[in-house]
Amino acid sequence: MNISYDWYKIFCCAAECKSITVAAEKLFISQPAVSQTIKQLEETLRCTLFLRTAKGVKLTAEGELLYRYVSEGVAAFSEGERRLTAMLRLDAGEIRIGASDMTLEFCLLPFLELFHEKYPNVKIAITNNSTPQTLELLKQNKIDFAAVSEPVNIPGFEIFRVREIRDIFICNAKSKIQDNIDIADIKDELIMLESNTSTRQFLDGEFRKQGFLALPKFELATSPQIVGFTERNMGIGCVVADFAKEAIASGKVREIKVSTSLPSRHICIVRSSDIHSIASDKMFDMILSNQTPDDHFYAKKEKG
């Protein structure tokens, strides 16, 4: 049978209100319209659904049976409409983001803060992994977009550069290492990230261009660990400059100027060209339009 959803909605409302008049008021339609709809429904189903009483209406046995099943469907439709409306208004929804420690701290955090302030009911799920692992999650559609550092190799996906970063060499502030040194001369003293990271892949590639292979003294899981080891004079750290900024400012480490500096690279936002959720698109647009400058965020952080 091809019966209109509106008919069932009116039927359920009349059954719950036990009154044609009250149902009409609740649905913002006329009383004759409710009566006519119920009559059409009864004629289509070939049975009586309501008994008219002095106080209003009550369901027949057939009406009770129909209501038991139809009411669940009407409630489900209403809930679906409610949730969709909330999602469109960004009163609900979820964003799934993949990021590394670096991209989270030095790119995403200001935008996450602003987005949460504006849309507190949107859930944000962040998966923290290395760039290769994060890109694999993106391929599997387990995240909406990835915030990763170059090099990025993922054919068929959209890649947007959002922030420039620079890799530097640092040593203990009391170290006697001179500036303008060749990187090859310190290759055995380096403290670097593990080989399964995009940063390490980038550095290894640049070192090969200069004709040598680095043999790190220590391979560590995170950049803050590299800074910590360098502070203790355990080697020469190779990190993105942002991670060493505080230690340099406090005088615990200093940057070594090398004879051939490394080229700058970028933090990138990567996502598929498919249709995305309203919440995901809003966050994506916020990042690309740079609505919240880093300086504002970090100034606020220092005051806090």
Rosetta blueprint (number, residue, H / E / L):
1 M L
2 N L
3 I L
4 S L
5 Y H
6 D H
7 W H
8 Y H
9 K H
10 I H
11 F H
12 C H
13 C H
14 A H
15 A H
16 E H
17 C H
18 K L
19 S L
20 I H
21 T H
22 V H
23 A H
24 A H
25 E H
26 K H
27 L H
28 F L
29 I L
30 S L
31 Q H
32 P H
33 A H
34 V H
35 S H
36 Q H
37 T H
38 I H
39 K H
40 Q H
41 L H
42 E H
43 E H
44 T H
45 L H
46 R L
47 C L
48 T L
49 L L
50 F E
51 L E
52 R E
53 T E
54 A L
55 K L
56 G E
57 V E
58 K E
59 L E
60 T L
61 A H
62 E H
63 G H
64 E H
65 L H
66 L H
67 Y H
68 R H
69 Y H
70 V H
71 S H
72 E H
73 G H
74 V H
75 A H
76 A H
77 F H
78 S H
79 E H
80 G H
81 E H
82 R H
83 R H
84 L H
85 T H
86 A H
87 M H
88 L H
89 R L
90 L L
91 D L
92 A L
93 G L
94 E E
95 I E
96 R E
97 I E
98 G E
99 A E
100 S L
101 D H
102 M H
103 T H
104 L H
105 E H
106 F H
107 C H
108 L H
109 L H
110 P H
111 F H
112 L H
113 E H
114 L H
115 F H
116 H H
117 E H
118 K H
119 Y L
120 P L
121 N L
122 V L
123 K E
124 I E
125 A E
126 I E
127 T E
128 N E
129 N L
130 S L
131 T H
132 P H
133 Q H
134 T H
135 L H
136 E H
137 L H
138 L H
139 K H
140 Q L
141 N L
142 K L
143 I L
144 D L
145 F E
146 A E
147 A E
148 V E
149 S E
150 E L
151 P L
152 V L
153 N L
154 I L
155 P L
156 G L
157 F L
158 E E
159 I E
160 F E
161 R E
162 V E
163 R E
164 E E
165 I E
166 R L
167 D E
168 I E
169 F E
170 I E
171 C E
172 N E
173 A L
174 K L
175 S L
176 K L
177 I L
178 Q L
179 D L
180 N L
181 I E
182 D L
183 I H
184 A H
185 D H
186 I H
187 K H
188 D H
189 E H
190 L E
191 I E
192 M E
193 L E
194 E L
195 S L
196 N L
197 T L
198 S H
199 T H
200 R H
201 Q H
202 F H
203 L H
204 D H
205 G H
206 E H
207 F H
208 R H
209 K H
210 Q L
211 G L
212 F L
213 L L
214 A L
215 L L
216 P L
217 K L
218 F E
219 E E
220 L E
221 A L
222 T L
223 S H
224 P H
225 Q H
226 I H
227 V H
228 G H
229 F H
230 T H
231 E H
232 R L
233 N L
234 M L
235 G L
236 I E
237 G E
238 C E
239 V E
240 V E
241 A H
242 D H
243 F H
244 A H
245 K H
246 E H
247 A H
248 I H
249 A H
250 S L
251 G L
252 K L
253 V E
254 R E
255 E E
256 I E
257 K L
258 V E
259 S L
260 T L
261 S L
262 L L
263 P L
264 S L
265 R E
266 H E
267 I E
268 C E
269 I E
270 V E
271 R E
272 S L
273 S L
274 D L
275 I L
276 H L
277 S L
278 I H
279 A H
280 S H
281 D H
282 K H
283 M H
284 F H
285 D H
286 M H
287 I H
288 L H
289 S H
290 N L
291 Q L
292 T L
293 P L
294 D H
295 D H
296 H H
297 F H
298 Y H
299 A H
300 K H
301 K H
302 E H
303 K H
304 G L
